[in-house]
């Protein structure tokens, strides 16, 4: 009798905990208040896994259909809220292939690549330009990179005929000429903007971002952890707002590409600053596992490429690297006629 009573109490307790976690998770990921940034910095499928474990264990105690209903609700919630699930709509789209980007609708594609290089400190011995060179990009956005490494990549990719610019620990390398450079006057901001002129005379803006390093303290039982994540999101919002403000003031309505290391999840509310005017290349055309950090077991898509509506994303994927702890993102964009 006591055993039966214990099993029922344990089962209903687990169901209750799973439901409470589900309600809190849905609220946190749909409203994304800054005060809950420490909770939402974790991929939603991790919380979903905990909720599923609770509901499945509850079934073992109760043998009640309700636990399976909750299990199904959790599965649907993860599919709807997980960034990794968004690319299901892209089934059938082709990924970018190594080599030149090629053409789409009879027009040449622009291949953009972004990589947080981590100063190429990983797996020394190979040429740091090798992983980039095999994709034959037209524009390369580099973060955490040294000047001589940017020069080396530019020379290796374009045999001395390309162009590049440096700012802070960022670098932009281009197959074509860079006509202008605009950078923030406020020190400490790792934001870089250039104007690139293609051979046909058309120009476009490129913004290379490296937002403040991500908050990594996940000791959620500590009040300080919640404060740190909240402040980190506020700082990211300010940095991105400044970068987009500079672009708006100086871009003169030109097509624009905004990419780099956002150091925040792809569903972070700072993305709302981009959504009115920019699309995410991976959401629109991405294939495969798009997360970029950490390279070996990537759980967050913090490296991203966004573009203004004068472009269309045709291909996009995350590609593993050997000399960095990040994966790089490769996107093929089709300019408007």
Buried (B, 14 or more C-beta within 10 A) or exposed (E): EEEEEEBEEBBBEBBEBBBEBBEBBBEBBEEBEBEBBBBBBBBBBEBBEBBBBBBBBBBEBBEBEBBEEBBEBBBEBBBEBBBBEBBEEBEEBEBBBEEEBBEBEEEBBBBBBBBBBBBBEBEEEEBBBEBBBEBBBBBBBBBBBBEEBBBBBBBBBBEEEBBBBBBBBBBBBBBBBBEEEBBBEEEEBBBBBBBBBBEEEBBBBBBBBBBBEBBEBEEEEEEEBBBBBBBBBEBBBBBBEBBBEBBEEEBEEBBBBBBBBBBBBBBBBBBEBBEEBBBBBBBBBBBEBBBBBEBEEBBBBBBBBBBBEBBBBBBBBBBBBBBBBBBBBBBBBBBEE
